[in-house]
């Protein structure tokens, strides 16, 4: 780099402080411009030139590095915004689903409460229907005893299913009659 064509070794002629050669023609010089640069000046020029090249390359590298950094930051902020939007969307969807589930739970609880109230009303109505003179006429331990024993015996011996159904019907009739207060005929 630098001026390579200039001679690095001084000729035998006298030199001025500016580095010019005098009397090149007299000393058998090459007939050139007569300019001579001292090795220190050439080194300084080369160093300055290389420093400028290095500085330019460094500036280019810094600019490209800063540009890549800006692009990464922009890409990162874009991703962060996308993730935030996606998170907000998912949160909103989850909130809506939870609200829907809460509403459905409330509706089912209300329905269960209504059913419970209806069942209580039906129980009260049945109690009024089957209670006479304030005393419940539930079958006592002795009522339908023979039919219960026959049904138990049928299940224990595992006889024909049809025969056991007959005992179930007899027991049902006996209990219904006992609740109504009509006399039971065991047959």
N, CA, C and O of each residue as an XYZ file, in Angstrom:
748
protein
N       0.846     -1.164      0.000
C       0.000      0.000      0.000
C       0.891      1.225      0.000
O       2.042      1.182      0.434
N       0.363      2.263     -0.471
C       1.167      3.478     -0.512
C       1.890      3.610     -1.834
O       1.538      2.972     -2.826
N       2.900      4.444     -1.827
C       3.653      4.729     -3.035
C       4.766      3.708     -3.156
O       5.814      3.872     -2.532
N       4.576      2.692     -3.914
C       5.538      1.611     -4.048
C       6.631      1.945     -5.075
O       7.719      1.370     -5.051
N       6.327      2.864     -5.956
C       7.314      3.158     -6.991
C       8.418      4.065     -6.485
O       9.475      4.146     -7.111
N       8.209      4.738     -5.391
C       9.257      5.623     -4.900
C      10.342      4.802     -4.231
O      10.080      3.748     -3.651
N      11.490      5.271     -4.315
C      12.651      4.551     -3.810
C      12.697      4.670     -2.314
O      12.435      5.735     -1.755
N      13.029      3.578     -1.663
C      13.118      3.618     -0.210
C      14.520      3.962      0.257
O      14.711      4.364      1.404
N      15.472      3.814     -0.593
C      16.848      4.133     -0.211
C      17.236      5.468     -0.823
O      17.051      5.667     -2.024
N      17.764      6.378     -0.034
C      18.142      7.677     -0.577
C      19.397      7.556     -1.446
O      20.274      6.722     -1.217
N      19.435      8.426     -2.450
C      20.638      8.447     -3.295
C      21.714      9.267     -2.614
O      21.495      9.789     -1.521
N      22.820      9.383     -3.213
C      23.952     10.055     -2.583
C      23.836     11.566     -2.631
O      24.710     12.269     -2.124
N      22.792     12.066     -3.222
C      22.636     13.519     -3.296
C      22.115     14.064     -1.984
O      21.660     13.298     -1.134
N      22.170     15.328     -1.810
C      21.689     15.994     -0.604
C      20.187     16.120     -0.638
O      19.575     16.279     -1.694
N      19.608     16.044      0.545
C      18.141     16.074      0.656
C      17.726     17.318      1.394
O      18.419     17.817      2.280
N      16.591     17.791      1.004
C      16.040     18.928      1.738
C      15.125     18.397      2.825
O      14.825     17.203      2.862
N      14.688     19.259      3.692
C      13.838     18.834      4.800
C      12.462     18.405      4.313
O      11.782     17.645      5.002
N      12.040     18.863      3.159
C      10.734     18.487      2.638
C      10.782     17.131      2.004
O       9.740     16.585      1.640
N      11.943     16.577      1.862
C      12.048     15.241      1.316
C      12.252     15.235     -0.172
O      12.118     14.181     -0.794
N      12.577     16.383     -0.788
C      12.792     16.407     -2.227
C      14.236     16.070     -2.514
O      15.132     16.391     -1.734
N      14.445     15.441     -3.604
C      15.787     15.069     -4.009
C      16.333     16.153     -4.942
O      15.635     16.618     -5.843
N      17.536     16.531     -4.725
C      18.130     17.530     -5.601
C      19.225     16.883     -6.416
O      19.995     16.053     -5.934
N      19.262     17.270     -7.598
C      20.340     16.835     -8.460
C      20.241     15.392     -8.848
O      21.252     14.690     -8.887
N      19.044     14.927     -9.137
C      18.862     13.543     -9.558
C      19.599     13.290    -10.865
O      20.208     12.240    -11.070
N      19.524     14.272    -11.728
C      20.148     14.092    -13.023
C      21.659     14.042    -12.876
O      22.336     13.357    -13.643
N      22.179     14.744    -11.923
C      23.613     14.795    -11.751
C      24.134     13.492    -11.174
O      25.235     13.065    -11.525
N      23.396     12.868    -10.326
C      23.867     11.670     -9.642
C      23.451     10.397    -10.369
O      23.580      9.302     -9.821
N      22.979     10.523    -11.531
C      22.607      9.336    -12.291
C      21.253      8.824    -11.896
O      21.031      7.613    -11.919
N      20.346      9.683    -11.540
C      18.989      9.272    -11.155
C      18.207      8.803    -12.345
O      18.691      8.840    -13.476
N      17.053      8.382    -12.106
C      16.227      7.794    -13.162
C      15.491      8.847    -13.965
O      14.758      8.511    -14.895
N      15.664     10.068    -13.637
C      15.038     11.136    -14.404
C      13.583     11.305    -14.042
O      12.815     11.854    -14.831
N      13.168     10.833    -12.829
C      11.770     10.896    -12.397
C      11.431     12.249    -11.840
O      12.045     13.260    -12.183
N      10.472     12.252    -11.001
C       9.951     13.498    -10.459
C      10.891     14.122     -9.458
O      10.802     15.319     -9.185
N      11.755     13.363     -8.930
C      12.678     13.899     -7.967
C      12.091     13.931     -6.573
O      12.607     14.644     -5.713
N      11.011     13.168     -6.316
C      10.370     13.147     -5.001
C      10.842     11.931     -4.232
O      10.784     10.805     -4.726
N      11.301     12.164     -3.038
C      11.734     11.062     -2.197
C      11.003     11.159     -0.879
O      10.932     12.232     -0.279
N      10.444     10.008     -0.410
C       9.763      9.954      0.884
C      10.606      9.144      1.842
O      11.079      8.052      1.525
N      10.776      9.694      2.991
C      11.561      8.972      3.991
C      10.783      7.744      4.462
O       9.554      7.730      4.389
N      11.470      6.729      4.936
C      10.766      5.514      5.405
C       9.767      5.817      6.514
O       8.713      5.182      6.567
N      10.055      6.748      7.388
C       9.123      7.105      8.460
C       7.854      7.727      7.894
O       6.747      7.416      8.331
N       8.034      8.623      6.899
C       6.883      9.264      6.277
C       6.063      8.239      5.515
O       4.833      8.251      5.572
N       6.751      7.342      4.793
C       6.021      6.289      4.080
C       5.258      5.410      5.067
O       4.108      5.052      4.812
N       5.878      5.062      6.183
C       5.215      4.226      7.191
C       4.010      4.953      7.769
O       2.955      4.355      7.985
N       4.178      6.262      8.018
C       3.057      7.030      8.564
C       1.920      7.125      7.558
O       0.753      6.986      7.924
N       2.255      7.365      6.279
C       1.225      7.432      5.229
C       0.528      6.082      5.108
O      -0.699      6.006      5.046
N       1.332      5.015      5.077
C       0.747      3.668      5.006
C      -0.144      3.395      6.213
O      -1.240      2.851      6.079
N       0.335      3.775      7.383
C      -0.436      3.559      8.606
C      -1.744      4.351      8.566
O      -2.806      3.834      8.911
N      -1.648      5.635      8.131
C      -2.864      6.445      8.021
C      -3.832      5.835      7.015
O      -5.038      5.773      7.251
N      -3.283      5.386      5.889
C      -4.120      4.790      4.852
C      -4.790      3.511      5.374
O      -5.990      3.300      5.197
N      -3.978      2.665      6.023
C      -4.534      1.437      6.585
C      -5.536      1.753      7.688
O      -6.555      1.075      7.818
N      -5.248      2.781      8.483
C      -6.179      3.179      9.542
C      -7.498      3.635      8.941
O      -8.571      3.313      9.453
N      -7.409      4.396      7.839
C      -8.648      4.845      7.189
C      -9.430      3.655      6.645
O     -10.655      3.598      6.758
N      -8.704      2.703      6.052
C      -9.378      1.506      5.525
C      -9.999      0.718      6.670
O     -11.154      0.299      6.600
N      -9.207      0.523      7.734
C      -9.750     -0.203      8.888
C     -10.941      0.531      9.489
O     -11.942     -0.082      9.859
N     -10.819      1.863      9.580
C     -11.923      2.646     10.140
C     -13.157      2.519      9.260
O     -14.269      2.376      9.767
N     -12.968      2.570      7.939
C     -14.109      2.433      7.025
C     -14.730      1.043      7.158
O     -15.952      0.898      7.199
N     -13.860      0.014      7.227
C     -14.389     -1.339      7.396
C     -15.098     -1.480      8.736
O     -16.156     -2.103      8.824
N     -14.511     -0.898      9.782
C     -15.137     -0.942     11.102
C     -16.483     -0.218     11.083
O     -17.466     -0.705     11.641
N     -16.519      0.944     10.439
C     -17.782      1.684     10.346
C     -18.828      0.867      9.593
O     -19.989      0.815      9.997
N     -18.408      0.226      8.491
C     -19.345     -0.628      7.742
C     -19.842     -1.782      8.606
O     -21.033     -2.096      8.613
N     -18.916     -2.414      9.338
C     -19.308     -3.521     10.209
C     -20.279     -3.040     11.283
O     -21.298     -3.681     11.541
N     -19.953     -1.897     11.911
C     -20.842     -1.357     12.952
C     -22.216     -1.052     12.392
O     -23.228     -1.366     13.018
N     -22.261     -0.442     11.218
C     -23.549     -0.104     10.609
C     -24.346     -1.377     10.317
O     -25.542     -1.445     10.599
N     -23.672     -2.390      9.748
C     -24.397     -3.636      9.450
C     -24.808     -4.332     10.745
O     -25.890     -4.913     10.824
N     -23.941     -4.272     11.763
C     -24.286     -4.871     13.054
C     -25.482     -4.150     13.679
O     -26.409     -4.790     14.176
N     -25.454     -2.824     13.651
C     -26.578     -2.057     14.197
C     -27.859     -2.332     13.424
O     -28.936     -2.417     14.014
N     -27.750     -2.470     12.113
C     -28.932     -2.767     11.297
C     -29.489     -4.148     11.650
O     -30.698     -4.316     11.804
N     -28.596     -5.135     11.776
C     -29.055     -6.478     12.174
C     -29.685     -6.439     13.559
O     -30.690     -7.105     13.809
N     -29.093     -5.655     14.463
C     -29.643     -5.519     15.813
C     -31.037     -4.893     15.764
O     -31.953     -5.356     16.444
N     -31.194     -3.843     14.961
C     -32.522     -3.215     14.812
C     -33.533     -4.206     14.246
O     -34.680     -4.264     14.690
N     -33.090     -4.988     13.257
C     -33.991     -5.980     12.663
C     -34.378     -7.045     13.683
O     -35.534     -7.463     13.734
N     -33.414     -7.490     14.500
C     -33.734     -8.471     15.547
C     -34.706     -7.879     16.557
O     -35.658     -8.542     16.967
N     -34.468     -6.625     16.960
C     -35.380     -5.984     17.909
C     -36.768     -5.827     17.317
O     -37.767     -6.051     18.001
N     -36.836     -5.443     16.055
C     -38.128     -5.309     15.390
C     -38.821     -6.663     15.303
O     -40.016     -6.774     15.576
N     -38.071     -7.684     14.924
C     -38.628     -9.038     14.847
C     -39.091     -9.497     16.224
O     -40.171    -10.069     16.363
N     -38.270     -9.243     17.238
C     -38.624     -9.632     18.601
C     -39.869     -8.895     19.068
O     -40.770     -9.509     19.640
N     -39.934     -7.591     18.835
C     -41.112     -6.837     19.273
C     -42.352     -7.283     18.510
O     -43.451     -7.301     19.063
N     -42.179     -7.644     17.238
C     -43.311     -8.167     16.465
C     -43.790     -9.478     17.066
O     -44.991     -9.689     17.231
N     -42.851    -10.359     17.395
C     -43.231    -11.635     18.017
C     -43.895    -11.416     19.362
O     -44.888    -12.067     19.686
N     -43.342    -10.493     20.150
C     -43.933    -10.209     21.462
C     -45.362     -9.708     21.286
O     -46.260    -10.127     22.017
N     -45.578     -8.817     20.324
C     -46.931     -8.314     20.082
C     -47.860     -9.424     19.622
O     -49.012     -9.484     20.051
N     -47.372    -10.310     18.747
C     -48.199    -11.434     18.294
C     -48.551    -12.346     19.457
O     -49.695    -12.779     19.593
N     -47.560    -12.634     20.296
C     -47.811    -13.500     21.455
C     -48.777    -12.827     22.413
O     -49.665    -13.486     22.955
N     -48.622    -11.525     22.632
C     -49.531    -10.804     23.524
C     -50.951    -10.837     22.973
O     -51.904    -11.068     23.718
N     -51.096    -10.606     21.666
C     -52.428    -10.651     21.056
C     -53.020    -12.048     21.168
O     -54.196    -12.209     21.493
N     -52.191    -13.063     20.894
C     -52.663    -14.448     20.991
C     -53.075    -14.764     22.430
O     -54.091    -15.419     22.665
N     -52.277    -14.293     23.384
C     -52.583    -14.519     24.798
C     -53.883    -13.821     25.182
O     -54.714    -14.392     25.889
N     -54.058    -12.587     24.717
C     -55.300    -11.867     25.010
C     -56.498    -12.572     24.388
O     -57.561    -12.659     25.002
N     -56.325    -13.076     23.165
C     -57.407    -13.804     22.501
C     -57.754    -15.064     23.278
O     -58.927    -15.358     23.509
N     -56.719    -15.814     23.685
C     -56.966    -17.032     24.459
C     -57.608    -16.709     25.803
O     -58.504    -17.425     26.251
N     -57.159    -15.643     26.442
C     -57.748    -15.247     27.725
C     -59.213    -14.876     27.549
O     -60.057    -15.252     28.362
N     -59.512    -14.143     26.494
C     -60.902    -13.757     26.237
C     -61.752    -14.992     25.943
O     -62.872    -15.112     26.440
N     -61.215    -15.911     25.130
C     -61.952    -17.148     24.843
C     -62.171    -17.954     26.118
O     -63.259    -18.487     26.337
N     -61.146    -18.046     26.957
C     -61.278    -18.776     28.223
C     -62.315    -18.106     29.115
O     -63.112    -18.782     29.766
N     -62.302    -16.774     29.144
C     -63.283    -16.052     29.963
C     -64.696    -16.337     29.469
O     -65.607    -16.551     30.268
N     -64.877    -16.338     28.140
C     -66.200    -16.617     27.580
C     -66.639    -18.046     27.876
O     -67.800    -18.289     28.205
N     -65.706    -18.992     27.758
C     -66.041    -20.390     28.051
C     -66.410    -20.546     29.522
O     -67.384    -21.220     29.855
N     -65.625    -19.920     30.402
C     -65.929    -19.999     31.829
C     -67.271    -19.345     32.145
O     -68.038    -19.854     32.962
N     -67.550    -18.229     31.503
C     -68.835    -17.567     31.719
C     -69.974    -18.470     31.256
O     -70.995    -18.588     31.933
N     -69.795    -19.103     30.110
C     -70.821    -20.013     29.589
C     -71.023    -21.192     30.542
O     -72.155    -21.582     30.828
N     -69.910    -21.758     31.032
C     -70.014    -22.869     31.981
C     -70.678    -22.429     33.282
O     -71.506    -23.155     33.833
N     -70.319    -21.244     33.776
C     -70.952    -20.734     34.995
C     -72.449    -20.549     34.796
O     -73.244    -20.889     35.672
N     -72.834    -20.006     33.636
C     -74.260    -19.829     33.351
C     -74.976    -21.172     33.294
O     -76.089    -21.314     33.799
N     -74.327    -22.154     32.675
C     -74.942    -23.484     32.577
C     -75.061    -24.125     33.961
O     -76.074    -24.753     34.268
N     -74.035    -23.970     34.791
C     -74.093    -24.504     36.156
C     -75.218    -23.838     36.930
O     -75.978    -24.510     37.628
N     -75.327    -22.509     36.808
C     -76.408    -21.795     37.499
C     -77.772    -22.273     37.027
O     -78.685    -22.452     37.834
N     -77.915    -22.481     35.709
C     -79.199    -22.946     35.173
C     -79.519    -24.342     35.699
O     -80.664    -24.625     36.049
N     -78.526    -25.206     35.754
C     -78.768    -26.570     36.257
C     -79.063    -26.562     37.748
O     -79.898    -27.337     38.214
N     -78.397    -25.706     38.496
C     -78.709    -25.596     39.932
C     -80.137    -25.106     40.127
O     -80.863    -25.600     40.990
N     -80.530    -24.130     39.317
C     -81.908    -23.630     39.416
C     -82.896    -24.739     39.071
O     -83.934    -24.879     39.719
N     -82.569    -25.528     38.046
C     -83.457    -26.634     37.663
C     -83.531    -27.673     38.778
O     -84.609    -28.181     39.084
N     -82.376    -27.992     39.390
C     -82.382    -28.938     40.507
C     -83.202    -28.409     41.676
O     -83.942    -29.156     42.315
N     -83.065    -27.123     41.947
C     -83.861    -26.525     43.017
C     -85.341    -26.625     42.694
O     -86.149    -26.963     43.559
N     -85.700    -26.329     41.436
C     -87.106    -26.449     41.025
C     -87.593    -27.886     41.141
O     -88.701    -28.135     41.615
N     -86.760    -28.835     40.708
C     -87.146    -30.246     40.819
C     -87.301    -30.657     42.279
O     -88.240    -31.370     42.633
N     -86.375    -30.203     43.126
C     -86.475    -30.506     44.561
C     -87.749    -29.950     45.154
O     -88.423    -30.615     45.942
N     -88.079    -28.720     44.771
C     -89.320    -28.112     45.262
C     -90.527    -28.892     44.757
O     -91.468    -29.134     45.513
N     -90.509    -29.286     43.496
C     -91.615    -30.070     42.930
C     -91.754    -31.414     43.617
O     -92.870    -31.861     43.886
N     -90.625    -32.070     43.908
C     -90.672    -33.365     44.593
C     -91.226    -33.196     46.000
O     -92.049    -33.994     46.447
N     -90.773    -32.150     46.701
C     -91.314    -31.895     48.042
C     -92.822    -31.673     47.983
O     -93.561    -32.162     48.838
N     -93.270    -30.940     46.978
C     -94.711    -30.701     46.825
C     -95.441    -32.021     46.560
O     -96.500    -32.277     47.133
N     -94.866    -32.859     45.684
C     -95.482    -34.157     45.391
C     -95.513    -35.044     46.630
O     -96.498    -35.746     46.858
N     -94.455    -35.024     47.429
C     -94.430    -35.815     48.667
C     -95.522    -35.344     49.611
O     -96.240    -36.154     50.198
N     -95.643    -34.019     49.755
C     -96.694    -33.483     50.630
C     -98.070    -33.887     50.127
O     -98.940    -34.265     50.911
N     -98.262    -33.805     48.826
C     -99.558    -34.177     48.253
C     -99.847    -35.669     48.464
O    -100.971    -36.032     48.810
N     -98.851    -36.531     48.259
C     -99.032    -37.967     48.491
C     -99.272    -38.265     49.964
O    -100.075    -39.133     50.308
N     -98.573    -37.544     50.829
C     -98.771    -37.737     52.262
C    -100.207    -37.392     52.638
O    -100.836    -38.125     53.402
N    -100.734    -36.292     52.116
C    -102.116    -35.906     52.407
C    -103.099    -36.939     51.867
O    -104.126    -37.212     52.487
N    -102.783    -37.501     50.726
C    -103.685    -38.467     50.109
C    -103.733    -39.776     50.897
O    -104.801    -40.361     51.072
N    -102.562    -40.237     51.374
C    -102.520    -41.530     52.033
C    -102.630    -41.456     53.552
O    -102.702    -42.495     54.210
N    -102.642    -40.296     54.104
C    -102.773    -40.164     55.555
C    -104.246    -39.919     55.869
O    -104.876    -39.021     55.309
N    -104.775    -40.729     56.767
C    -106.174    -40.526     57.166
C    -106.225    -40.265     58.659
O    -105.588    -40.964     59.446
N    -106.966    -39.282     59.032
C    -107.151    -38.887     60.429
C    -105.827    -38.547     61.112
O    -105.679    -38.787     62.311
N    -104.870    -37.998     60.381
C    -103.616    -37.547     60.979
C    -102.654    -38.669     61.311
O    -101.549    -38.383     61.773
N    -103.005    -39.922     61.105
C    -102.091    -41.034     61.398
C    -101.731    -41.718     60.091
O    -102.596    -41.986     59.258
N    -100.490    -41.987     59.927
C    -100.049    -42.634     58.699
C    -100.437    -44.100     58.743
O    -100.283    -44.763     59.769
N    -100.935    -44.595     57.642
C    -101.320    -46.002     57.563
C    -100.271    -46.755     56.759
O    -100.548    -47.276     55.678
N     -99.088    -46.799     57.296
C     -98.028    -47.549     56.639
C     -98.173    -49.007     57.014
O     -98.674    -49.324     58.093
N     -97.756    -49.870     56.164
C     -97.893    -51.283     56.505
C     -97.066    -51.604     57.745
O     -95.909    -51.206     57.879
N     -97.690    -52.316     58.614
C     -96.976    -52.688     59.832
C     -96.121    -53.901     59.544
O     -96.124    -54.433     58.434
N     -95.410    -54.321     60.528
C     -94.494    -55.441     60.343
C     -95.218    -56.720     59.934
O     -94.639    -57.573     59.261
N     -96.465    -56.858     60.329
C     -97.167    -58.105     60.057
C     -97.875    -58.115     58.725
O     -98.187    -59.187     58.208
N     -98.139    -56.948     58.149
C     -98.871    -56.911     56.886
C     -97.977    -57.377     55.749
O     -96.783    -57.078     55.732
N     -98.529    -58.084     54.829
C     -97.852    -58.583     53.624
C     -96.668    -59.477     53.963
O     -95.784    -59.687     53.134
N     -96.654    -60.000     55.175
C     -95.530    -60.808     55.601
C     -95.431    -62.097     54.799
O     -94.340    -62.510     54.404
N     -96.561    -62.721     54.563
C     -96.529    -63.982     53.834
C     -96.075    -63.777     52.382
O     -95.353    -64.613     51.838
N     -96.497    -62.662     51.746
C     -96.095    -62.391     50.365
C     -94.597    -62.078     50.308
O     -93.906    -62.520     49.391
N     -94.098    -61.321     51.279
C     -92.660    -61.022     51.328
C     -91.846    -62.303     51.509
O     -90.796    -62.475     50.890
N     -92.338    -63.187     52.354
C     -91.630    -64.456     52.586
C     -91.615    -65.296     51.315
O     -90.595    -65.891     50.970
N     -92.766    -65.341     50.611
C     -92.815    -66.112     49.366
C     -91.838    -65.545     48.324
O     -91.144    -66.295     47.638
N     -91.796    -64.213     48.218
C     -90.882    -63.575     47.256
C     -89.424    -63.861     47.624
O     -88.602    -64.146     46.754
N     -89.115    -63.782     48.911
C     -87.756    -64.062     49.366
C     -87.375    -65.506     49.077
O     -86.262    -65.790     48.634
N     -88.308    -66.414     49.333
C     -88.054    -67.828     49.073
C     -87.822    -68.055     47.577
O     -86.937    -68.820     47.193
N     -88.614    -67.391     46.736
C     -88.475    -67.536     45.280
C     -87.094    -67.066     44.827
O     -86.436    -67.731     44.027
N     -86.658    -65.911     45.344
C     -85.339    -65.407     44.954
C     -84.222    -66.303     45.476
O     -83.214    -66.494     44.796
N     -84.389    -66.852     46.671
C     -83.350    -67.703     47.253
C     -83.217    -69.024     46.521
O     -82.108    -69.541     46.386
N     -84.309    -69.576     46.051
C     -84.249    -70.867     45.359
C     -84.006    -70.687     43.870
O     -83.767    -71.663     43.159
N     -84.064    -69.470     43.398
C     -83.828    -69.136     41.998
C     -84.674    -69.992     41.065
O     -84.191    -70.604     40.112
N     -85.925    -69.999     41.384
C     -86.841    -70.718     40.511
C     -87.107    -69.884     39.276
O     -86.417    -68.897     39.020
N     -88.077    -70.269     38.537
C     -88.442    -69.605     37.286
C     -88.700    -68.121     37.533
O     -89.359    -67.749     38.503
N     -88.175    -67.283     36.649
C     -88.334    -65.832     36.764
C     -89.799    -65.424     36.706
O     -90.219    -64.507     37.412
N     -90.553    -66.078     35.896
C     -91.974    -65.745     35.777
C     -92.702    -65.949     37.087
O     -93.578    -65.155     37.431
N     -92.367    -66.987     37.825
C     -93.006    -67.244     39.118
C     -92.643    -66.153     40.109
O     -93.498    -65.726     40.885
N     -91.398    -65.688     40.106
C     -90.975    -64.604     41.008
C     -91.696    -63.306     40.651
O     -92.015    -62.515     41.539
N     -91.954    -63.078     39.376
C     -92.692    -61.876     38.978
C     -94.100    -61.884     39.559
O     -94.645    -60.837     39.906
N     -94.661    -63.033     39.657
C     -96.001    -63.153     40.253
C     -95.961    -62.697     41.701
O     -96.864    -61.992     42.152
N     -94.904    -63.096     42.451
C     -94.783    -62.692     43.852
C     -94.517    -61.192     43.972
O     -94.975    -60.550     44.916
N     -93.774    -60.637     43.011
C     -93.522    -59.185     43.009
C     -94.834    -58.442     42.821
O     -95.092    -57.458     43.513
N     -95.664    -58.900     41.895
C     -96.963    -58.256     41.667
C     -97.858    -58.381     42.896
O     -98.558    -57.432     43.248
N     -97.843    -59.543     43.552
C     -98.646    -59.737     44.766
C     -98.179    -58.788     45.856
O     -99.000    -58.181     46.543
N     -96.851    -58.652     46.025
C     -96.312    -57.756     47.049
C     -96.668    -56.313     46.732
O     -97.017    -55.554     47.636
N     -96.587    -55.923     45.479
C     -96.933    -54.562     45.061
C     -98.393    -54.271     45.382
O     -98.712    -53.215     45.929
N     -99.277    -55.197     45.048
C    -100.706    -55.030     45.321
C    -100.962    -54.954     46.822
O    -101.766    -54.139     47.274
N    -100.279    -55.806     47.603
C    -100.473    -55.829     49.050
C    -100.055    -54.508     49.680
O    -100.768    -53.962     50.522
N     -98.875    -53.986     49.265
C     -98.384    -52.718     49.824
C     -99.297    -51.573     49.414
O     -99.610    -50.714     50.239
N     -99.732    -51.541     48.152
C    -100.629    -50.480     47.688
C    -101.929    -50.508     48.477
O    -102.417    -49.463     48.907
N    -102.490    -51.688     48.670
C    -103.730    -51.807     49.444
C    -103.515    -51.381     50.881
O    -104.385    -50.744     51.474
N    -102.364    -51.725     51.455
C    -102.089    -51.355     52.841
C    -101.971    -49.847     52.971
O    -102.426    -49.275     53.961
N    -101.367    -49.193     51.985
C    -101.243    -47.735     52.029
C    -102.590    -47.052     51.859
O    -102.832    -46.006     52.462
N    -103.456    -47.617     51.061
C    -104.780    -47.034     50.857
C    -105.709    -47.329     52.024
O    -106.723    -46.659     52.219
N    -105.351    -48.320     52.776
C    -106.189    -48.657     53.918
C    -107.274    -49.660     53.592
O    -108.191    -49.850     54.391
N    -107.196    -50.301     52.452
C    -108.190    -51.313     52.104
C    -107.711    -52.659     52.617
O    -106.506    -52.892     52.710
N    -108.624    -53.537     52.947
C    -108.217    -54.837     53.484
C    -107.475    -55.644     52.433
O    -107.809    -55.611     51.249
N    -106.481    -56.356     52.882
C    -105.642    -57.152     52.002
C    -106.133    -58.582     52.007
O    -106.447    -59.154     53.050
N    -106.188    -59.128     50.841
C    -106.540    -60.538     50.731
C    -105.309    -61.261     50.241
O    -104.885    -61.082     49.099
N    -104.757    -62.048     51.072
C    -103.551    -62.793     50.696
C    -103.959    -64.002     49.917
O    -104.671    -64.868     50.424
N    -103.519    -64.071     48.696
C    -103.828    -65.242     47.900
C    -102.606    -65.750     47.234
O    -102.666    -66.744     46.510
